[in-house]
Amino acid sequence: MASFGSGNAVTGSYGVVIGPITTSGPTEFDVAQTAKLEKLLADAALHESRGEAIKREEVLGGLDQIVKIWVKNVTRAKGFNEQLVQEANAKIFTFGSYRLGVHGPGADIDTLCVGPRYVTRNEDFFGELHDMLAEMPEVQDLHPVSDAHVPVMKFKYNGISIDLLYANVAMWSIPEDLDVSRESILQNVDEQTALSLNGCRVTDQILHLVPNIQNFRTALRCMRFWAKCRGVYSNVMGFLGGINWALLVARICQLYPNALPSMLVSRFFRVFKKWHWPYPVMLCPLKESSLGFPVWDPRKNFKDRQHLMPIITPAYPCMNSSYNVSNSTLSIMVEEFKRGHKICKAMEKGCGSWKTLFERFSFFEAYKHYLQIDISAENDEDLRKWKGWVESRIRLLTLKIERDMAGVLRCHPYPGEFRDKNRRFHLSYFMGLRKNTEADDQGGEQIDMRRTVEDFKGAVWKYIYRKPTMLIHVCHAKRKNLPDFVFPGGVRPPQPVKVSGGCQLPAKRRKNEPSRVNIVAPKKMKLDVAGAEISVDESGSVALCGGNGEIERNFLTTQNHETGLAGVALDLKRHTNNKHKGEGSGKCHQPSVAECTGNLIFVDQAGDHGQSNKPISNLQGSSKVPDHLEDNLQPMDRVENDVATEGSLMQKSTTKHQTAGATGGTTVVGDTSRYTFSSEGIDELEPVALANFPSVASETNHLPQKPRIRLNFTSLAKETMKGS
């Protein structure tokens, strides 16, 4: 284990674990910020009441008595003598959020039952104990999952949700003072038993390796709350779960052993926003053993080399706890780390607040296009089973899209399901889609997602316990067509008027008034484009008029931030010259879909497969924003204006993209409406470890460019849900 005061590196069979970055104590600012943070957590009702805490202790005591009676009954039924029956014992251990002390009101309790070697999992645990629990009036919603990677029995005991695992160790009798953290407990056990024991062993090791348990708990409670607010708390969906966040926070506690929770949260974002993934996060060096269980080691195991965000458990056998992370979910989390770092830096300058950090991510306002996955069953029991299976497959859909689309699309699965009150036994899942800014421009190449979706559905149909009434349907849904039940209270928010690149379309327009797009411009200018006039006044408004002075069409955008307005004007001129050469009406050309550069276009009209020249509806007399100008596809919420905008910390970029005319000297400035970030070194990372490890997270700050891509959803048109 690292010596927290020495700062020396501790080496093991693989990897390097660096000692503390600093051992400095808290400042007055840290004390004040921690008080504010703790108040916010208290106001958010993240702590359970004293009465609920007592009830949990009573439930655990009652459950311990149940398993003791169960083991004695099994021992007697197997024909052992009365002395062994009297000595027969089982013991309940807790792990997860409850054991770490960061659980909230209504949270379940992760528990482990350790029994003797002759009490089996399949026959006795999922048989005799299940039957005992089913007959008890205190037990409700009993649901065994014997075929899971880690078999578990789920139920409610006196209203408290319990997840119960079982491990039969190589002992004839279980002592009351059994220590499951000892490595000898793993001797002569099968893999499922080792996995079941590992939950308790990892939790105990975390509490043993952090320098200050109370500060660790407060910081972890904060990070769990933040991850849920920002939509990145879900292991099954490819983000991070409870144990992952605990390991990351524990590592920060090791690097800053004397820091208060506010500083730990700030340093969490500072460190992990520029962590050189896939370099692993480890609390201690990997441990080898003669017991023969596989240990995470990318030097030996090919699968371990494919992990993108390895977070290694500290107890033998050391494993990667975050193998579900994909390229898409990793990039989303890194962006969230950067956002968190920006806000924390602002607070250090006296601006911003903790409230801004915990602002909820508006998932259904962040994307223009979504995949909607609907599932249904005949009753609650079937829906619960079907739901668990489909959720485990959604992560594979993300991987399939990344593979089949060659990394062009980034997928953002929402970590949770939605219920339509008007449809019983029905659930919906959603996945946001947008262009990956790091992917190569496909130059208008058509991308067909039909095969990918059909492959996903084929994998879901392979559920061995599936009934004919268990159905799944996948379709494409535009943001404007999302069902109302996904919004809070079932009320759809008003349609935003801001569009990508800082443009803004008015909600209503008077008769004969020019359609306008707001662009920051230094002075008034006029450009003639084949009889059409583009006027830009000092207020930054742009209008496109026909030769007769009447507005015919406004399709200006500022997607091309590299060329600014001049580039847009040249594109308009090219369209006009090519399509209306020789026409003297002066009317503006209505561009086809293929001509609208810089837009992410989805072809979802049935029967229009392969057609690239479907016209865009005219804007005349309509206040509706057209699809290709509808929204900003950035997945990140813009930080509120109370965050500082001074210095190199955060600088609003309103004059970044300038294009000067070669002859006229006219300069046009496009408002990018984004923040630029100061470049920081890696002085607070682990320098020895990171020096020789490749980075997979790009630190380049650039404005996303949206190339011409058409995703074909012809086969995903909404229809009545059918099974295959």
N, C-alpha and C positions, 0 to 999 in steps of 0.2 A: 504494500500500500504506500502511496505517496506520503512523504513527510511534509505536512502543510506549511511548516515554517522555513524549510530549507530552500525551496525553489529548485531543487535538483530533479533531473529527469529520472524516472524509474522505468527500466526496460524489462521486457518479458520475452516470451517466445516469439511474439509478434507485436509490433507497434511500440510506440513511445508514449508514456503518460507524463506530462509536464507538471511540475509543482505549481504553487500559487504565482499568479502574475503580480499581485501586490497584497501585502498584509496590512495595509493602512486601515485605520479605524474610521468610523462614520463621522461626517461633518454635521454642522447644524442644519445645513440644507437637506442632507440625507434623512435626518431625524424628522424634519418638518414634512418632507415628501412621503416618508413612510407612514406618518400619522394620517395624511390625506388618503393614501392608498388603502389603509386599513379601514378608514371610514367608508370609502366607496364600496369595499367588499362587504362591510356590515350592512350598508344600505341596500345592497343587491340581494340580501337574504341568503348568503352562501353558507352560513353557519346554521346547524340544526339547533333546536331548542334543548334545554336541559331535560325536559320530559321525554323528547324523542330519543335522546342519548340513553336515558335509563331504559326505555322500552327496547332498544337494540341490545343492550346488555342482557335483559331478561330473555329475549328471543334466542340469543346465542347460548345462554345457559340451558334453556329448554331443548334446543337442538342437540347440545352435547349429551343431555340425558337420553334423548331418543336414540342416538347412535350407540350408546353404551348398552341400552336394552336390546337393540337390534343385533349387536355382535354376540351377546350372550345367547339370544334365541338361535342364531345361526350355529354357534358352537354346540349347543345342546342338540340341535337337529342333525348335525353331522356325526353324532354318536361319541363325542369326547366325554371323558369322565367328569364328574361333578367338580373336582378340584380345578380343572382347566376352565370349566364354565365359570367358576367364581373369579378366576384370574383374567378371564377374557375382558378386553377393554378396547375402546376406540377413543380418539381424541379429535376435537375440532380446533383448527387453526384458521386465522383470518389472514388475508393478504389484499393487495390492491389499494384502492383509495381509502378504505376503512382502516386498514392497518397503518397506512401512511399518515392518517389523521387529516385528510383533506376532503372527505366526503361531505356532501351537502344534504339538505332536507330531501327525503324521498329516494335517496340513492340506494342501490342494492348493496348487499354485503357479499363479497367474494370469500367463500369458505372452502376449506379442505378437510375432509375426513380421512384420518390415517388409521388403518385397521391392520390386523395380523395377516400373515401370509396365506392362510387357508380360507379367508373370506374373500371371495372373488368379485370382480367388478361386474361382469355380465350377468351371472346367475344370482348373486346375493345383493349387490348394490342396486342394479337396475331391476331386480326381481323382488326379493323379500322387503328391502327397505322402501322401494317404490310402493308396494302394496300397503305397507304400514302407514306411510304418509297419506296415501289416497283415502284411507279410512278415518283420518283425523279431521275433525271439524275446523281446527285451527289452520289447516293447510288448504290453500286455494291455488288455482291455476298451475297445477302440477304438470310439468312438461319435461320429460327425459329426452336428452339428445345423446344417444349412445354412439352414433356414428360420426361425431365431430372429431376434429383433429385432437382436441383435448375433451374427452367425454364429460358431460356435465348434466346435472339435474337442476332444473329451474322451477321455483315455486314461491309462493308467498306464505309466510308463517306469521300469523297475527298481524297481517297487513304489511309486513316488511319483506321486500323482495330478497330472495336468497339464490345465489349460484353456488351449487355444491359439487365439488370434485371429490374423487376417491383415489387413494393410494394405498395399496396393500404392500407393506414393506416386509423384508425378510426377518420377521420376528414372530415368535409365538404369542407374545404378550406385549402390549403397548404401555410403557410406563407413563405416568402423569407428567414427569419432567422431561419428556422426549424433546430433544433439540434437533429440528429438521435442518438446521443450517450446517450441520456436520456432513462432510462428504461421504462418510461411511454409510449414511442412510440410503445411498444410491446403489449399494452392493446388491447384486442378484435381483434387480427389478427390471421390468420391461420398459419400453420407450414411453408408453402412455403414462405409466406411473412416474417416470422421471420428469415428464412434462408437467404433470399435475403437482409434483413436489416443487418444481422450479418457481412457481408463482410465489410461494412463501419464502423460498430461499433467496430469490432476487430482492424481494421487499426488505427482508432483514439485512441484506448486504448494503442496500442503499442507505438505510438508516445508520448503518455502522460506518459508512464511508464519508458521509457529509459531516463537516466540522461543527455546524450549529443546526440542530434539528428544528428548533422553533422558526428560525429565519427561513430554513428550507421549506417548511410547511406553508408559511405565508406566501413566499414567492411562487411555490407550486400552485397553490390555490388561485393566485392571481393569473398565472399562465394558462391554467385550465379554463378559467373563465374567459380570458382573452381569446383562446383558440376556439371556444364555442361561439363567441360573438362574431368572430371573423370567418366561421365556417370551415375550419381546418382541423376539427376534432373528430376523427373517425378512422379507426384502423381498417375497418372492412372496406371503406370507400377509397383507400389508398393514401389517406393522410396519416396523422399520428394519433394513437390512443393514449390512455392514461399512463401506462408504463413507459411509453416513449417520452412523453413530456416530463415524467419524473426523472428519467435518466439525464435528459438535457439540462434540467434545472439543477440536478445534483452536480453535474460537471461544472456549471457556473459557480456553484457554492464552493467547490474545491479550488477554483481559480481565484476567487475573492472570499477567503474564509472569514474575514471580519466585517464583511459588508452587510448592511441592513437590506430588507426586502426591496426597497425602492431602487437601490443601486444594483441589486441582483437582477431586477427586471430590465433596467436600462442596459446593463452589460450583457444580458442574454441576447438582446437584439443586436448589440454592437458586434458580438462574437459570431453569431450564427448568420448574420446577413452576408458575411464574407468568408464563411467556412468553406474550405476547399473540398466539397463533396466530390467523390465518395470516400474521402479520408474518414475513418471510423471515429465515432465518439465513444471513449472507453473511460470508465471510472478507475480501472486497475488493469494491469497487464493480463493478457489471456493466460489461462491456467491449463496446463496439461495434466493428465491423470492416466492411471493404468486401468481405469474402469471401462474404457473403450467407447464411450459415447462420442458422437461426432461434435467437433468444436468448430465455430466459424473461423475459417482460415482461407483467404482468397489465394494463397500460394499453392494450396493443395486441392481445393474444391472449386471446380469450374463455376457452379451455380453461385458461389459466394462472390465471384468477380462481377456478376451481373447486377448486384445490389447497388442502388443509386444513393441511398442515404442510410448507411449502416450505423445503427445505434446498438451497441453491444451490451448484453446483460453481464453483470459482474460475477455471478455465481456459476460454478461448473455444473453442467456443460455450457460454456459461454456461447450465446447465439445472437443473431441479428434480430432484434425485436421489431424492425421496421421494413421487412422484406416486401411489404405490399406497396411501397411507394413507387410511383411511376414518374416518367419524365414530366408529364403535365402537372401532377400534384406537387412534385418537388419545386417546379418553377413558380407555382402559385404560392407555396409556403415561403420561398425565398423573397418573393415580392412583398409578402406580408411582413417578413422580418425587416425589410428595408423601410417599409412604412412605419413600423413600430420604432425603429431607430430614429427616424426623422422626427417623430413626435417627442420622443424622450430627449433628444438633443434640443428641441425647442423649449421644453420645460426647464432644461438646465440654463437657458438664456432668459428665463422668466416669462416665457410665453407658453400658451397651450395649457392643457390640463389632462388629468387621467381620464376624464370623461371622453375626450377625443380618442384616446387610445382604444377604449372599449366600445367605440361606435360600431353598431352592427353592420355587417356587410350586406348591401342590397343586392342579393344574388339575382333577383328577377328584374333588376334594372341595369345590370352590368353587361348583359349580352343581348344580341339581337336574335340569335338563333339557339334553339334548344332541341335536345332529344327528349321526348316524353315516353316513359316506360310505364305502362299500365298493367297491373296484375289483378286477378280476381280468383275467388274460390267459392265453394258452396256454403261453407260455414266458418266460424271463427277458428276452430282447430285446424282445418285445412289451410286457411289463410296464414296462420302463424307458421306452419311448416313451409308453405310455399314462399312466404316472405323471407324466411331465413336463407333458403336456397338461392333465390333470385338476388338477394343482397350480396351474397358471396360471389356471384357471377358478374356483377356490374363492374367490378374492378377489372375483370378480363375484357369487358367491352372497351374500357379505356385503353388497354394494351393493344387490342385489335385495331382500334382506330389509329393509334400512333403508328402501328406497323403498316397497315394497309394504306394509310395516307402518307407514308414516308415522312412522318414528322411535320407535315404541313399544318395540321390542325392541333390545337391544344384543347383538351377536354377538362371540364370542371364539374365533376359530379357533386350534387348537393348532398351533404351528409345527413340524410333523413328522408322520411316518406311523408306524403300528404294524403289526407282522406277527404273524399267528397261526401258530404253529409247526405246527399241525395242518392248515393249508391252504396248499398251494404256489401260488406266483404270485398271491398275494392281499395287498392292503394295505387299511388302514382309516385314515380321517381323522375328526377329531371337532371339533365346534364347540359351545361352551357358549352357552346362551341365558338371558337374564334381562331383567327389566323395566328400561327406561331411566328412571332417576330424574328426568331432565329432561323427559320426555314428559308430555303432558297425560293426565289420568285419563280412560280410555275409558268408565267407568261401566258395565262389564259387557258391552260390545260384543264380539261374537264375532269372532275374527280367524282367517281361513282361510289356511293356508300352502301348500295343495296346489298352487295355480297357480304360486306362486313356485318351488317345488321342481321342478315339471314344466318350467318355463322354463329353469331351470338345467340339468336333464338334457338338454333339447333343444339347448342351446348346446354341451354336451359331446359330443353325438352328431355334431356338425358337423365333427369332426376328420377331415381329408381322408385321413389314412393309417389310419383305423380299420378293424380287421378284425372279422368277426362274433363272434370269441371275446373281444373287448375289451368288458367289461361294467362297468356301474356301477349301484349300488343305494343309495338314500338312505332312511333310516328315523329315527324318533324313538326315543331311548333315555333312560330315566330313570337317574339315578345308581345306584340300587340294582340296575339290570339291565345295567350296563356289563359287557362281557366281561372276563374275568380277565387277558387278555394285555396290557391297558393299564396294569396296575399293576406296580411293580418286582418282578421275580422271579416274576410271574404269581400273586402272592398278594394277595387283596383285603384291604384294611385293615378293622378292625372298624368297624361302623356307628356314627357319632357319635350321642351322645344329646342334645347341645345343639341347640336350635332357635332360630329368629329371635326377637330381642327379649330375649335373655338367659334364656329359659325352658329348663327342663331336665326331661326325663322319665326316671324311673328305668328301669333295664333290666328289673327284675323287680318284681313286686308280690305281696305275700302275699294269700291268700284273704280276701275281705271287707275288705281294706284300701283306704281311699279313694285314688283316683288323684290324684296331686298335680302341680302345676306350681309351680316355685319362683319367687317374686316378692319383691323387697325391699319390705317394708311396715313402717311405724313401730310399729304396734300391732295388737292383735287386734280384729277386727270381724266382724259377721255381716250378710249381706244376704239377704232373703227374696225369691225370684223364683218366684211362682206355685206355692208348695208346695215348691220346691227351696231348699236352704240352701247358701250360699257362705260358707265359713269361712276366715278369714285369721288365722293365729296370729302370734306375735311373731317366729318364725323365718322368716317370709316364705312359708310354705306355704299353698296355696289348695286347698280341696277342695269339690266340688259333690255334694251328697247329695239323694236323693229324700225325699219326705215321710215315708216309713217308716224313714228312717235308713240305707237301703242305697244304695250307689253304683249309679247307673244309667248315667251318662255323664259324661265330663269332656272338654269341648271348649273350655276356656278358652285363649285366646292373648293375647299382648300385642303384636300387630302394630300396634294403634292407639296409637302412642307419644304422640300429641298429647293423647289423652283419658285415658290410663292405665287402671287397673283399673276405675274408675268407668264409663268408656265401655264396657268389655267387659261389665260387669254389666248395663248398660242394654240392650245388644244381646241378651243372653240373656233378659232379661225380655220384650223385644219378641217374640222367637221363641216363647217359652212362651205368652204371652198370645194370640198369633195362631193358634198351631197346637193348643193344648190348652185353649182357653177352655171352661170348664164341666166339665173332667175333674178328678176329685178324687183320682186315684191319686198325684199328686205326683211322677210320673216325669218325667225330663228329656227334652226333645224332641231327637231326633237331627236336626241341621240338614242341609239339602240343600246341594249344591255351590254353588248360586246364593246361599245365605244365608251362606256362609262368607266374610265380608268380609276384605280384606287379604291374600288369598292369590293366588299366580300358579298358575292351574289349566290343565293341558293335558288336552284330551279326546283320548285316543288309543285308545279301545276301538272296534274295527271294528263298525259297525252302530249306533253311538250318536251319530251325527252330528246335531248340533243339539239334543241332549237336555241340559238344564241342571239337572235335578233328580235326577241319579244319586246315591243315598245313599252316605255315607261309612261304611266298615266300623266296627263297634262296637269300642271299646277293651277291653271286658270280657274278662278272662282272657287278655289278650295283652300282651306286652311290646314288640311292634313299634310303631315310631313311625308314625303315619298319614302319608299323603302330604302333607297340607296343613300338617303340623307337622314335616316331615322334616328340613329343613336351612335354613341361612342362605344366602340367595342372593347375599350380598356376594361379589364376585369377588376381593377382596383378602384375603390372609392376615393374621390378627391378629398384630401384632408381639409378640414374646415378652416375658415379664414382666421380663426384665433391662433393658428400656428404661426410662428414667427416667419417673416419674409425678409429678414435683414441678413446682411453678411453673406458668407459662403455657405451658411447652414441650409437655407432654402431661399432660392431666388426665383421669383416668378419670371418666366421667360416670355417676355412680350416683344423683345426686339432681337431675338436670336437669329431668325431666318430672314435675311435681307437679300434682295436681288436688285442690282442696279442696272438700268438700261444702258446698253453699249453706246448709244448715240444721244439719247435725250437726257441721260443722267437721272432718270426718275427712279426713286427707290420705293419699293412696296414692302411693307412689313406685315407678316402673317402672325397672328396671335396663336401661339401653340397651346396656351392654357395648361401648362404643365410646370412642374417644379424641376429645377436642376439641382444636383447634389454635389457637395464637395467631395473630392476624392481623398480617401483616408488610407493610410498604410495599414499593414497587418501587425502593428506593434503589439496589439493585445491578443494575438492568436498564439498558438503554440508554434514557435518558429522552427524548431528542429524537426517537428513532425510534418509540418506543412511544406517545408522547403523542397522535398523531393517527391511530392505527391501531386498528380495531375488534377487540375480544377475542371469541374463540369458546369459550374455556375458562372456565366459570363457577368462581369462587372461593368460592361460597357453600357453607358447611358445613351440611348438613342431613341428617337421618336419612332414608334412602330409605323411601318409602311404597310398598307393593305393592298396586296397585289390582286390582280384579276383572277379570281377562283370561282368556279361554279361547282357546287356540291349537289349532286343529283339525288333528290329524295322522292323520285317518281313512285317507287314502290312503298314509300312510307306515308302516302296520303291517308288522311284520317278516314277510317271506316269502322264498321261494326267489329268489335273484338272477336277474333276467330282463333281457334286452335289449329295446329297443323296436323 
